[in-house]
Amino acid sequence: MRRLELLRIEHRDLDMAIGALVHSGTGDQLQLARLKKRKLRLRDEIAVLEDALIPDIIA
């Protein structure tokens, strides 16, 4: 699913951007908080899409 792939790429990019801001020490705390919040929303959306791809199996 293309949407899932794009979300994963954006999530990874946000992770790298957050790491760079933290490492540089010049990151605005508000900007950092917004990036982290966006990353969490992406993670949740990725989880929903992944769950939709896996069929329910009754054992």
C-alpha distance matrix in Angstrom:
0.0 3.8 5.6 5.6 6.6 9.0 10.3 11.1 12.9 14.7 15.7 17.1 18.9 20.4 21.6 23.3 24.8 26.2 27.6 29.2 30.8 32.2 33.4 35.2 36.8 36.8 33.9 34.7 34.3 32.9 30.3 29.4 29.2 26.9 24.5 24.5 23.9 20.9 19.6 20.2 18.5 15.3 15.7 16.2 13.2 11.0 13.1 12.7 8.9 9.5 12.5 10.9 9.0 12.4 15.0 18.3 20.9 24.5 26.7
3.8 0.0 3.8 5.4 5.1 6.3 8.7 10.0 10.7 12.4 14.2 15.5 16.6 18.4 20.1 21.4 22.6 24.4 25.9 27.1 28.7 30.4 31.6 33.0 34.8 34.5 31.7 32.6 32.5 31.1 28.2 27.6 27.7 25.2 22.7 23.2 22.8 19.5 18.4 19.7 17.9 14.5 15.7 16.7 13.5 11.6 14.6 14.4 10.9 12.0 15.3 13.9 12.5 15.9 18.6 21.9 24.6 28.1 30.3
5.6 3.8 0.0 3.8 5.4 5.2 6.2 8.7 10.0 10.6 12.2 14.3 15.3 16.4 18.3 20.1 20.9 22.4 24.3 25.7 26.8 28.5 30.1 31.5 33.0 32.5 29.5 30.0 29.7 28.1 25.4 24.9 24.7 22.0 19.9 20.4 19.6 16.2 15.5 16.6 14.4 11.3 12.9 13.6 10.1 9.0 12.3 11.8 8.7 10.8 13.8 12.6 12.2 15.7 18.4 21.2 24.3 27.7 30.0
5.6 5.4 3.8 0.0 3.8 5.5 5.1 6.2 8.7 9.9 10.4 12.3 14.2 15.3 16.5 18.5 19.9 21.0 22.6 24.4 25.7 27.0 28.5 30.2 31.7 31.7 28.7 29.4 28.8 27.6 25.0 24.0 23.7 21.5 19.1 19.0 18.5 15.5 14.0 14.8 13.2 9.9 10.4 11.4 8.6 6.2 9.3 9.7 6.7 7.8 11.2 10.9 10.2 13.2 16.4 19.1 21.9 25.3 27.4
6.6 5.1 5.4 3.8 0.0 3.8 5.5 5.2 6.3 8.7 9.9 10.7 12.4 14.3 15.4 16.8 18.4 20.0 21.2 22.7 24.5 25.9 27.0 28.7 30.5 30.6 27.8 29.0 28.8 27.8 25.0 23.8 24.1 22.1 19.2 19.4 19.6 16.5 14.6 16.2 15.2 11.5 12.1 14.0 11.6 9.0 12.1 13.3 10.4 10.6 14.4 14.3 12.9 15.7 19.1 21.9 24.4 28.0 29.7
9.0 6.3 5.2 5.5 3.8 0.0 3.8 5.4 5.1 6.2 8.5 9.9 10.5 12.3 14.2 15.4 16.4 18.2 20.0 21.0 22.5 24.3 25.6 26.8 28.6 28.3 25.5 26.4 26.5 25.3 22.2 21.6 22.0 19.5 16.8 17.6 17.7 14.2 13.0 15.1 13.8 10.2 12.0 14.0 11.3 9.7 13.4 14.2 11.8 13.0 16.5 16.3 15.6 18.6 21.9 24.6 27.3 30.7 32.7
10.3 8.7 6.2 5.1 5.5 3.8 0.0 3.8 5.4 5.1 6.0 8.6 9.8 10.4 12.2 14.3 15.1 16.2 18.2 19.8 20.9 22.4 24.1 25.6 26.9 26.7 23.7 24.4 24.0 22.7 20.0 19.1 19.1 16.8 14.2 14.6 14.4 11.1 9.7 11.4 10.2 6.5 8.3 10.3 8.0 6.6 10.4 11.5 9.9 11.2 14.5 14.8 14.8 17.5 20.8 23.0 25.9 29.1 31.0
11.1 10.0 8.7 6.2 5.2 5.4 3.8 0.0 3.8 5.5 5.0 6.2 8.6 9.8 10.5 12.4 14.2 15.3 16.5 18.4 20.0 21.1 22.4 24.3 25.9 26.2 23.4 24.6 24.1 23.5 20.8 19.2 19.5 17.9 14.8 14.6 15.2 12.5 10.0 11.8 11.7 7.9 8.2 11.1 9.8 7.2 10.4 12.5 11.0 11.0 14.5 15.6 15.0 17.1 20.7 22.9 25.4 28.6 30.1
12.9 10.7 10.0 8.7 6.3 5.1 5.4 3.8 0.0 3.8 5.4 5.1 6.1 8.6 9.8 10.7 12.3 14.2 15.4 16.5 18.4 20.0 21.0 22.5 24.4 24.5 21.9 23.4 23.6 23.0 19.9 18.6 19.6 17.8 14.4 15.1 16.2 13.2 11.0 13.7 13.7 10.1 11.1 14.2 12.9 10.8 14.1 16.1 14.4 14.7 18.2 19.0 18.2 20.5 24.1 26.5 29.0 32.3 33.7
14.7 12.4 10.6 9.9 8.7 6.2 5.1 5.5 3.8 0.0 3.8 5.4 5.0 6.1 8.5 9.9 10.3 12.1 14.1 15.2 16.3 18.2 19.7 20.9 22.5 22.1 19.3 20.4 20.5 19.6 16.5 15.6 16.4 14.3 11.1 12.2 13.1 9.8 8.3 11.4 11.2 8.0 10.0 12.9 11.7 10.7 14.2 15.9 14.8 15.7 19.0 19.8 19.7 22.1 25.5 27.7 30.4 33.5 35.2
15.7 14.2 12.2 10.4 9.9 8.5 6.0 5.0 5.4 3.8 0.0 3.8 5.5 5.2 6.2 8.8 9.9 10.5 12.3 14.3 15.4 16.5 18.2 20.0 21.3 21.5 18.5 19.7 19.2 18.6 15.9 14.2 14.7 13.2 9.9 9.9 11.1 8.5 5.7 8.6 9.3 6.3 7.1 10.6 10.4 9.1 12.0 14.4 14.0 14.4 17.4 18.9 18.9 20.8 24.4 26.1 28.7 31.6 33.1
17.1 15.5 14.3 12.3 10.7 9.9 8.6 6.2 5.1 5.4 3.8 0.0 3.8 5.4 5.0 6.4 8.7 9.9 10.6 12.4 14.4 15.4 16.4 18.3 20.2 20.7 18.2 20.1 19.9 20.0 17.1 15.1 16.3 15.4 11.7 11.7 13.8 11.7 8.7 11.5 12.9 10.0 10.1 13.8 13.8 11.9 14.5 17.3 16.6 16.4 19.6 21.2 20.7 22.4 26.1 28.0 30.2 33.3 34.4
18.9 16.6 15.3 14.2 12.4 10.5 9.8 8.6 6.1 5.0 5.5 3.8 0.0 3.8 5.3 5.1 6.2 8.6 9.8 10.5 12.4 14.3 15.2 16.4 18.4 18.4 16.0 17.9 18.4 18.3 15.0 13.6 15.4 14.1 10.4 11.6 13.8 11.4 9.3 12.9 13.9 11.3 12.5 16.0 15.7 14.4 17.4 19.8 19.0 19.3 22.5 23.8 23.5 25.5 29.1 31.1 33.5 36.6 37.9
20.4 18.4 16.4 15.3 14.3 12.3 10.4 9.8 8.6 6.1 5.2 5.4 3.8 0.0 3.8 5.4 4.9 6.0 8.4 9.7 10.5 12.2 13.9 15.2 16.5 16.4 13.6 15.0 15.0 14.8 11.7 10.1 11.7 10.5 6.7 7.9 10.2 8.2 6.3 10.1 11.4 9.7 11.0 14.3 14.5 14.0 16.7 19.0 18.9 19.5 22.3 23.8 24.1 25.9 29.5 31.1 33.6 36.5 37.8
21.6 20.1 18.3 16.5 15.4 14.2 12.2 10.5 9.8 8.5 6.2 5.0 5.3 3.8 0.0 3.8 5.5 5.2 6.2 8.6 10.0 10.6 12.1 14.2 15.6 16.4 13.8 15.7 15.4 16.0 13.3 10.7 12.3 12.2 8.5 8.2 11.2 10.2 7.4 10.3 12.7 11.0 11.1 14.7 15.7 14.6 16.6 19.5 19.7 19.6 22.3 24.3 24.4 25.7 29.3 30.8 33.0 35.7 36.7
23.3 21.4 20.1 18.5 16.8 15.4 14.3 12.4 10.7 9.9 8.8 6.4 5.1 5.4 3.8 0.0 3.8 5.5 5.0 6.1 8.7 9.9 10.3 12.1 14.2 14.9 13.1 15.7 16.1 17.1 14.1 11.8 14.3 14.3 10.6 11.1 14.4 13.2 10.8 14.0 16.2 14.3 14.7 18.3 18.9 17.6 20.0 22.8 22.6 22.4 25.4 27.3 27.0 28.4 32.2 33.8 35.9 38.8 39.7
24.8 22.6 20.9 19.9 18.4 16.4 15.1 14.2 12.3 10.3 9.9 8.7 6.2 4.9 5.5 3.8 0.0 3.8 5.4 5.1 6.2 8.6 9.8 10.5 12.3 12.2 10.0 12.4 13.3 14.0 10.7 9.1 12.0 11.7 8.3 9.9 13.0 11.9 10.5 14.0 15.8 14.5 15.6 18.9 19.4 18.9 21.4 23.9 23.8 24.2 27.1 28.7 28.8 30.5 34.1 35.7 38.1 40.9 42.0
26.2 24.4 22.4 21.0 20.0 18.2 16.2 15.3 14.2 12.1 10.5 9.9 8.6 6.0 5.2 5.5 3.8 0.0 3.8 5.4 5.2 6.2 8.5 10.0 10.8 11.3 8.6 10.8 10.7 11.9 9.3 6.5 9.2 10.0 6.8 7.3 10.9 10.9 9.4 12.2 14.7 14.1 14.7 17.8 19.1 18.8 20.7 23.4 23.9 24.2 26.6 28.6 29.0 30.4 34.0 35.2 37.5 40.1 41.1
27.6 25.9 24.3 22.6 21.2 20.0 18.2 16.5 15.4 14.1 12.3 10.6 9.8 8.4 6.2 5.0 5.4 3.8 0.0 3.8 5.5 5.2 6.0 8.5 10.0 11.5 9.9 12.8 12.9 14.9 12.6 9.6 12.4 13.6 10.6 10.4 14.2 14.3 12.2 14.8 17.6 16.7 16.7 20.0 21.4 20.6 22.3 25.3 25.7 25.5 28.1 30.3 30.3 31.5 35.1 36.3 38.3 40.9 41.6
29.2 27.1 25.7 24.4 22.7 21.0 19.8 18.4 16.5 15.2 14.3 12.4 10.5 9.7 8.6 6.1 5.1 5.4 3.8 0.0 3.8 5.5 5.1 6.0 8.5 9.4 8.5 11.9 13.1 15.1 12.4 10.4 13.8 14.7 11.8 12.7 16.3 16.1 14.6 17.5 20.0 19.0 19.5 22.8 23.9 23.1 25.2 28.0 28.2 28.2 30.9 32.9 32.9 34.3 37.9 39.3 41.5 44.2 45.0
30.8 28.7 26.8 25.7 24.5 22.5 20.9 20.0 18.4 16.3 15.4 14.4 12.4 10.5 10.0 8.7 6.2 5.2 5.5 3.8 0.0 3.8 5.5 5.3 6.2 6.4 4.8 8.2 9.5 11.6 9.3 7.4 11.1 12.3 10.2 11.3 14.7 15.0 14.3 17.0 19.4 19.0 19.8 22.8 24.0 23.9 25.9 28.4 29.0 29.3 31.8 33.8 34.1 35.6 39.1 40.3 42.6 45.2 46.1
32.2 30.4 28.5 27.0 25.9 24.3 22.4 21.1 20.0 18.2 16.5 15.4 14.3 12.2 10.6 9.9 8.6 6.2 5.2 5.5 3.8 0.0 3.8 5.6 5.3 7.5 6.3 9.4 9.5 12.4 11.0 8.2 11.2 13.4 11.6 11.5 15.1 16.1 14.9 17.1 19.9 19.9 20.0 23.0 24.7 24.4 26.0 28.8 29.6 29.6 31.9 34.2 34.6 35.7 39.2 40.1 42.2 44.6 45.3
33.4 31.6 30.1 28.5 27.0 25.6 24.1 22.4 21.0 19.7 18.2 16.4 15.2 13.9 12.1 10.3 9.8 8.5 6.0 5.1 5.5 3.8 0.0 3.8 5.5 8.2 8.6 12.2 12.9 15.9 14.3 11.8 15.0 16.9 14.7 14.8 18.5 19.2 17.6 20.0 22.9 22.4 22.4 25.6 27.2 26.5 28.1 31.1 31.7 31.4 33.9 36.2 36.3 37.3 40.9 42.0 43.9 46.4 46.9
35.2 33.0 31.5 30.2 28.7 26.8 25.6 24.3 22.5 20.9 20.0 18.3 16.4 15.2 14.2 12.1 10.5 10.0 8.5 6.0 5.3 5.6 3.8 0.0 3.8 5.4 7.0 10.7 12.5 15.4 13.7 12.1 15.6 17.2 15.4 16.3 19.8 20.3 19.3 21.9 24.5 24.1 24.6 27.7 29.0 28.6 30.5 33.3 33.7 33.8 36.4 38.5 38.6 39.9 43.5 44.7 46.8 49.3 50.0
36.8 34.8 33.0 31.7 30.5 28.6 26.9 25.9 24.4 22.5 21.3 20.2 18.4 16.5 15.6 14.2 12.3 10.8 10.0 8.5 6.2 5.3 5.5 3.8 0.0 3.8 5.6 8.7 10.0 13.3 12.5 10.9 14.1 16.3 15.2 15.8 19.1 20.2 19.6 21.8 24.4 24.6 25.0 27.8 29.5 29.4 31.1 33.7 34.6 34.7 37.0 39.2 39.7 40.9 44.4 45.3 47.5 49.8 50.5
36.8 34.5 32.5 31.7 30.6 28.3 26.7 26.2 24.5 22.1 21.5 20.7 18.4 16.4 16.4 14.9 12.2 11.3 11.5 9.4 6.4 7.5 8.2 5.4 3.8 0.0 3.8 6.5 9.1 11.8 10.7 10.3 13.7 15.3 14.5 16.0 18.9 19.7 19.7 22.1 24.3 24.5 25.6 28.2 29.5 29.7 31.7 34.1 34.8 35.4 37.7 39.6 40.2 41.7 45.2 46.2 48.6 51.0 52.0
33.9 31.7 29.5 28.7 27.8 25.5 23.7 23.4 21.9 19.3 18.5 18.2 16.0 13.6 13.8 13.1 10.0 8.6 9.9 8.5 4.8 6.3 8.6 7.0 5.6 3.8 0.0 3.8 6.1 8.5 7.1 6.6 10.0 11.5 10.9 12.4 15.1 16.0 16.2 18.6 20.6 21.1 22.2 24.7 26.0 26.4 28.4 30.6 31.5 32.2 34.4 36.3 37.0 38.6 42.0 43.0 45.5 47.9 49.0
34.7 32.6 30.0 29.4 29.0 26.4 24.4 24.6 23.4 20.4 19.7 20.1 17.9 15.0 15.7 15.7 12.4 10.8 12.8 11.9 8.2 9.4 12.2 10.7 8.7 6.5 3.8 0.0 3.8 5.5 5.2 6.1 8.6 10.0 10.6 12.3 14.3 15.4 16.5 18.5 20.1 21.2 22.6 24.6 25.9 26.9 28.7 30.6 31.7 32.8 34.8 36.5 37.6 39.2 42.4 43.3 46.0 48.2 49.5
34.3 32.5 29.7 28.8 28.8 26.5 24.0 24.1 23.6 20.5 19.2 19.9 18.4 15.0 15.4 16.1 13.3 10.7 12.9 13.1 9.5 9.5 12.9 12.5 10.0 9.1 6.1 3.8 0.0 3.8 5.4 5.0 6.1 8.6 9.8 10.4 12.2 14.2 15.2 16.4 18.4 19.9 20.9 22.6 24.4 25.5 27.0 28.8 30.4 31.3 33.0 34.9 36.3 37.6 40.7 41.3 43.9 45.9 47.2
32.9 31.1 28.1 27.6 27.8 25.3 22.7 23.5 23.0 19.6 18.6 20.0 18.3 14.8 16.0 17.1 14.0 11.9 14.9 15.1 11.6 12.4 15.9 15.4 13.3 11.8 8.5 5.5 3.8 0.0 3.8 5.4 5.1 6.2 8.7 9.9 10.5 12.4 14.2 15.4 16.6 18.4 20.0 21.3 22.7 24.3 25.9 27.3 28.9 30.3 31.8 33.4 35.0 36.6 39.6 40.2 43.0 45.0 46.6
30.3 28.2 25.4 25.0 25.0 22.2 20.0 20.8 19.9 16.5 15.9 17.1 15.0 11.7 13.3 14.1 10.7 9.3 12.6 12.4 9.3 11.0 14.3 13.7 12.5 10.7 7.1 5.2 5.4 3.8 0.0 3.8 5.4 5.1 6.2 8.7 9.9 10.6 12.3 14.4 15.4 16.6 18.4 20.2 21.2 22.5 24.5 26.0 27.1 28.5 30.4 31.9 33.2 35.0 38.1 39.0 41.9 44.2 45.7
29.4 27.6 24.9 24.0 23.8 21.6 19.1 19.2 18.6 15.6 14.2 15.1 13.6 10.1 10.7 11.8 9.1 6.5 9.6 10.4 7.4 8.2 11.8 12.1 10.9 10.3 6.6 6.1 5.0 5.4 3.8 0.0 3.8 5.4 5.2 6.2 8.6 9.9 10.5 12.4 14.4 15.4 16.5 18.6 20.1 21.0 22.7 24.7 25.9 26.8 28.7 30.5 31.7 33.2 36.4 37.2 39.8 42.1 43.4
29.2 27.7 24.7 23.7 24.1 22.0 19.1 19.5 19.6 16.4 14.7 16.3 15.4 11.7 12.3 14.3 12.0 9.2 12.4 13.8 11.1 11.2 15.0 15.6 14.1 13.7 10.0 8.6 6.1 5.1 5.4 3.8 0.0 3.8 5.5 5.1 6.1 8.6 9.8 10.6 12.4 14.3 15.3 16.7 18.5 19.9 21.2 22.9 24.6 25.7 27.1 29.0 30.6 31.9 34.9 35.4 38.1 40.2 41.6
26.9 25.2 22.0 21.5 22.1 19.5 16.8 17.9 17.8 14.3 13.2 15.4 14.1 10.5 12.2 14.3 11.7 10.0 13.6 14.7 12.3 13.4 16.9 17.2 16.3 15.3 11.5 10.0 8.6 6.2 5.1 5.4 3.8 0.0 3.8 5.5 5.1 6.2 8.6 9.9 10.6 12.3 14.2 15.5 16.6 18.3 20.1 21.3 22.7 24.3 25.9 27.3 28.9 30.7 33.6 34.4 37.3 39.5 41.2
24.5 22.7 19.9 19.1 19.2 16.8 14.2 14.8 14.4 11.1 9.9 11.7 10.4 6.7 8.5 10.6 8.3 6.8 10.6 11.8 10.2 11.6 14.7 15.4 15.2 14.5 10.9 10.6 9.8 8.7 6.2 5.2 5.5 3.8 0.0 3.8 5.4 5.1 6.1 8.7 9.9 10.5 12.3 14.4 15.3 16.3 18.4 20.1 21.1 22.3 24.3 25.9 27.0 28.8 32.0 33.0 35.8 38.3 39.8
24.5 23.2 20.4 19.0 19.4 17.6 14.6 14.6 15.1 12.2 9.9 11.7 11.6 7.9 8.2 11.1 9.9 7.3 10.4 12.7 11.3 11.5 14.8 16.3 15.8 16.0 12.4 12.3 10.4 9.9 8.7 6.2 5.1 5.5 3.8 0.0 3.8 5.4 5.0 6.3 8.7 9.8 10.5 12.5 14.3 15.2 16.6 18.6 20.1 20.9 22.6 24.6 25.9 27.2 30.3 31.0 33.7 35.9 37.3
23.9 22.8 19.6 18.5 19.6 17.7 14.4 15.2 16.2 13.1 11.1 13.8 13.8 10.2 11.2 14.4 13.0 10.9 14.2 16.3 14.7 15.1 18.5 19.8 19.1 18.9 15.1 14.3 12.2 10.5 9.9 8.6 6.1 5.1 5.4 3.8 0.0 3.8 5.4 5.1 6.3 8.7 9.9 10.8 12.5 14.3 15.5 16.9 18.7 20.0 21.3 23.0 24.8 26.2 29.1 29.6 32.5 34.6 36.3
20.9 19.5 16.2 15.5 16.5 14.2 11.1 12.5 13.2 9.8 8.5 11.7 11.4 8.2 10.2 13.2 11.9 10.9 14.3 16.1 15.0 16.1 19.2 20.3 20.2 19.7 16.0 15.4 14.2 12.4 10.6 9.9 8.6 6.2 5.1 5.4 3.8 0.0 3.8 5.4 5.1 6.2 8.6 9.9 10.5 12.2 14.3 15.5 16.6 18.3 20.0 21.3 22.8 24.7 27.7 28.6 31.7 34.1 35.9
19.6 18.4 15.5 14.0 14.6 13.0 9.7 10.0 11.0 8.3 5.7 8.7 9.3 6.3 7.4 10.8 10.5 9.4 12.2 14.6 14.3 14.9 17.6 19.3 19.6 19.7 16.2 16.5 15.2 14.2 12.3 10.5 9.8 8.6 6.1 5.0 5.4 3.8 0.0 3.8 5.5 5.1 6.2 8.7 9.9 10.4 12.4 14.4 15.4 16.3 18.3 20.1 21.2 22.7 26.0 27.0 29.8 32.3 33.8
20.2 19.7 16.6 14.8 16.2 15.1 11.4 11.8 13.7 11.4 8.6 11.5 12.9 10.1 10.3 14.0 14.0 12.2 14.8 17.5 17.0 17.1 20.0 21.9 21.8 22.1 18.6 18.5 16.4 15.4 14.4 12.4 10.6 9.9 8.7 6.3 5.1 5.4 3.8 0.0 3.8 5.4 5.0 6.3 8.7 9.8 10.6 12.5 14.4 15.3 16.6 18.6 20.2 21.3 24.3 24.9 27.6 29.8 31.4
18.5 17.9 14.4 13.2 15.2 13.8 10.2 11.7 13.7 11.2 9.3 12.9 13.9 11.4 12.7 16.2 15.8 14.7 17.6 20.0 19.4 19.9 22.9 24.5 24.4 24.3 20.6 20.1 18.4 16.6 15.4 14.4 12.4 10.6 9.9 8.7 6.3 5.1 5.5 3.8 0.0 3.8 5.4 5.1 6.2 8.6 9.9 10.7 12.5 14.2 15.4 16.8 18.8 20.4 23.1 23.9 27.0 29.2 31.2
15.3 14.5 11.3 9.9 11.5 10.2 6.5 7.9 10.1 8.0 6.3 10.0 11.3 9.7 11.0 14.3 14.5 14.1 16.7 19.0 19.0 19.9 22.4 24.1 24.6 24.5 21.1 21.2 19.9 18.4 16.6 15.4 14.3 12.3 10.5 9.8 8.7 6.2 5.1 5.4 3.8 0.0 3.8 5.4 5.0 6.0 8.5 9.9 10.6 12.1 14.1 15.4 16.7 18.6 21.7 22.9 25.9 28.6 30.5
15.7 15.7 12.9 10.4 12.1 12.0 8.3 8.2 11.1 10.0 7.1 10.1 12.5 11.0 11.1 14.7 15.6 14.7 16.7 19.5 19.8 20.0 22.4 24.6 25.0 25.6 22.2 22.6 20.9 20.0 18.4 16.5 15.3 14.2 12.3 10.5 9.9 8.6 6.2 5.0 5.4 3.8 0.0 3.8 5.5 5.1 6.2 8.7 10.0 10.4 12.2 14.3 15.5 16.7 19.9 20.8 23.5 26.1 27.7
16.2 16.7 13.6 11.4 14.0 14.0 10.3 11.1 14.2 12.9 10.6 13.8 16.0 14.3 14.7 18.3 18.9 17.8 20.0 22.8 22.8 23.0 25.6 27.7 27.8 28.2 24.7 24.6 22.6 21.3 20.2 18.6 16.7 15.5 14.4 12.5 10.8 9.9 8.7 6.3 5.1 5.4 3.8 0.0 3.8 5.4 5.1 6.3 8.8 9.9 10.6 12.5 14.5 15.7 18.4 18.9 21.9 24.2 26.1
13.2 13.5 10.1 8.6 11.6 11.3 8.0 9.8 12.9 11.7 10.4 13.8 15.7 14.5 15.7 18.9 19.4 19.1 21.4 23.9 24.0 24.7 27.2 29.0 29.5 29.5 26.0 25.9 24.4 22.7 21.2 20.1 18.5 16.6 15.3 14.3 12.5 10.5 9.9 8.7 6.2 5.0 5.5 3.8 0.0 3.8 5.4 5.1 6.3 8.6 9.9 10.8 12.7 14.7 17.4 18.5 21.8 24.4 26.6
11.0 11.6 9.0 6.2 9.0 9.7 6.6 7.2 10.8 10.7 9.1 11.9 14.4 14.0 14.6 17.6 18.9 18.8 20.6 23.1 23.9 24.4 26.5 28.6 29.4 29.7 26.4 26.9 25.5 24.3 22.5 21.0 19.9 18.3 16.3 15.2 14.3 12.2 10.4 9.8 8.6 6.0 5.1 5.4 3.8 0.0 3.8 5.5 5.2 6.1 8.5 9.9 10.8 12.6 15.8 17.4 20.3 23.2 25.2
13.1 14.6 12.3 9.3 12.1 13.4 10.4 10.4 14.1 14.2 12.0 14.5 17.4 16.7 16.6 20.0 21.4 20.7 22.3 25.2 25.9 26.0 28.1 30.5 31.1 31.7 28.4 28.7 27.0 25.9 24.5 22.7 21.2 20.1 18.4 16.6 15.5 14.3 12.4 10.6 9.9 8.5 6.2 5.1 5.4 3.8 0.0 3.8 5.5 5.1 6.0 8.6 9.9 10.8 13.8 14.7 17.5 20.1 22.0
12.7 14.4 11.8 9.7 13.3 14.2 11.5 12.5 16.1 15.9 14.4 17.3 19.8 19.0 19.5 22.8 23.9 23.4 25.3 28.0 28.4 28.8 31.1 33.3 33.7 34.1 30.6 30.6 28.8 27.3 26.0 24.7 22.9 21.3 20.1 18.6 16.9 15.5 14.4 12.5 10.7 9.9 8.7 6.3 5.1 5.5 3.8 0.0 3.8 5.5 5.2 6.3 8.9 10.2 12.5 13.4 16.8 19.3 21.7
8.9 10.9 8.7 6.7 10.4 11.8 9.9 11.0 14.4 14.8 14.0 16.6 19.0 18.9 19.7 22.6 23.8 23.9 25.7 28.2 29.0 29.6 31.7 33.7 34.6 34.8 31.5 31.7 30.4 28.9 27.1 25.9 24.6 22.7 21.1 20.1 18.7 16.6 15.4 14.4 12.5 10.6 10.0 8.8 6.3 5.2 5.5 3.8 0.0 3.8 5.4 5.1 6.5 9.0 11.7 13.6 16.9 19.9 22.3
9.5 12.0 10.8 7.8 10.6 13.0 11.2 11.0 14.7 15.7 14.4 16.4 19.3 19.5 19.6 22.4 24.2 24.2 25.5 28.2 29.3 29.6 31.4 33.8 34.7 35.4 32.2 32.8 31.3 30.3 28.5 26.8 25.7 24.3 22.3 20.9 20.0 18.3 16.3 15.3 14.2 12.1 10.4 9.9 8.6 6.1 5.1 5.5 3.8 0.0 3.8 5.4 5.1 6.6 10.0 11.9 14.7 17.9 19.9
12.5 15.3 13.8 11.2 14.4 16.5 14.5 14.5 18.2 19.0 17.4 19.6 22.5 22.3 22.3 25.4 27.1 26.6 28.1 30.9 31.8 31.9 33.9 36.4 37.0 37.7 34.4 34.8 33.0 31.8 30.4 28.7 27.1 25.9 24.3 22.6 21.3 20.0 18.3 16.6 15.4 14.1 12.2 10.6 9.9 8.5 6.0 5.2 5.4 3.8 0.0 3.8 5.4 5.3 7.8 8.9 11.9 14.8 17.1
10.9 13.9 12.6 10.9 14.3 16.3 14.8 15.6 19.0 19.8 18.9 21.2 23.8 23.8 24.3 27.3 28.7 28.6 30.3 32.9 33.8 34.2 36.2 38.5 39.2 39.6 36.3 36.5 34.9 33.4 31.9 30.5 29.0 27.3 25.9 24.6 23.0 21.3 20.1 18.6 16.8 15.4 14.3 12.5 10.8 9.9 8.6 6.3 5.1 5.4 3.8 0.0 3.8 5.6 7.1 9.0 12.5 15.5 18.2
9.0 12.5 12.2 10.2 12.9 15.6 14.8 15.0 18.2 19.7 18.9 20.7 23.5 24.1 24.4 27.0 28.8 29.0 30.3 32.9 34.1 34.6 36.3 38.6 39.7 40.2 37.0 37.6 36.3 35.0 33.2 31.7 30.6 28.9 27.0 25.9 24.8 22.8 21.2 20.2 18.8 16.7 15.5 14.5 12.7 10.8 9.9 8.9 6.5 5.1 5.4 3.8 0.0 3.8 6.3 9.4 12.2 15.7 18.0
12.4 15.9 15.7 13.2 15.7 18.6 17.5 17.1 20.5 22.1 20.8 22.4 25.5 25.9 25.7 28.4 30.5 30.4 31.5 34.3 35.6 35.7 37.3 39.9 40.9 41.7 38.6 39.2 37.6 36.6 35.0 33.2 31.9 30.7 28.8 27.2 26.2 24.7 22.7 21.3 20.4 18.6 16.7 15.7 14.7 12.6 10.8 10.2 9.0 6.6 5.3 5.6 3.8 0.0 3.8 6.5 8.8 12.3 14.4
15.0 18.6 18.4 16.4 19.1 21.9 20.8 20.7 24.1 25.5 24.4 26.1 29.1 29.5 29.3 32.2 34.1 34.0 35.1 37.9 39.1 39.2 40.9 43.5 44.4 45.2 42.0 42.4 40.7 39.6 38.1 36.4 34.9 33.6 32.0 30.3 29.1 27.7 26.0 24.3 23.1 21.7 19.9 18.4 17.4 15.8 13.8 12.5 11.7 10.0 7.8 7.1 6.3 3.8 0.0 3.8 6.2 9.7 12.3
18.3 21.9 21.2 19.1 21.9 24.6 23.0 22.9 26.5 27.7 26.1 28.0 31.1 31.1 30.8 33.8 35.7 35.2 36.3 39.3 40.3 40.1 42.0 44.7 45.3 46.2 43.0 43.3 41.3 40.2 39.0 37.2 35.4 34.4 33.0 31.0 29.6 28.6 27.0 24.9 23.9 22.9 20.8 18.9 18.5 17.4 14.7 13.4 13.6 11.9 8.9 9.0 9.4 6.5 3.8 0.0 3.8 6.5 9.5
20.9 24.6 24.3 21.9 24.4 27.3 25.9 25.4 29.0 30.4 28.7 30.2 33.5 33.6 33.0 35.9 38.1 37.5 38.3 41.5 42.6 42.2 43.9 46.8 47.5 48.6 45.5 46.0 43.9 43.0 41.9 39.8 38.1 37.3 35.8 33.7 32.5 31.7 29.8 27.6 27.0 25.9 23.5 21.9 21.8 20.3 17.5 16.8 16.9 14.7 11.9 12.5 12.2 8.8 6.2 3.8 0.0 3.8 6.1
24.5 28.1 27.7 25.3 28.0 30.7 29.1 28.6 32.3 33.5 31.6 33.3 36.6 36.5 35.7 38.8 40.9 40.1 40.9 44.2 45.2 44.6 46.4 49.3 49.8 51.0 47.9 48.2 45.9 45.0 44.2 42.1 40.2 39.5 38.3 35.9 34.6 34.1 32.3 29.8 29.2 28.6 26.1 24.2 24.4 23.2 20.1 19.3 19.9 17.9 14.8 15.5 15.7 12.3 9.7 6.5 3.8 0.0 3.8
26.7 30.3 30.0 27.4 29.7 32.7 31.0 30.1 33.7 35.2 33.1 34.4 37.9 37.8 36.7 39.7 42.0 41.1 41.6 45.0 46.1 45.3 46.9 50.0 50.5 52.0 49.0 49.5 47.2 46.6 45.7 43.4 41.6 41.2 39.8 37.3 36.3 35.9 33.8 31.4 31.2 30.5 27.7 26.1 26.6 25.2 22.0 21.7 22.3 19.9 17.1 18.2 18.0 14.4 12.3 9.5 6.1 3.8 0.0
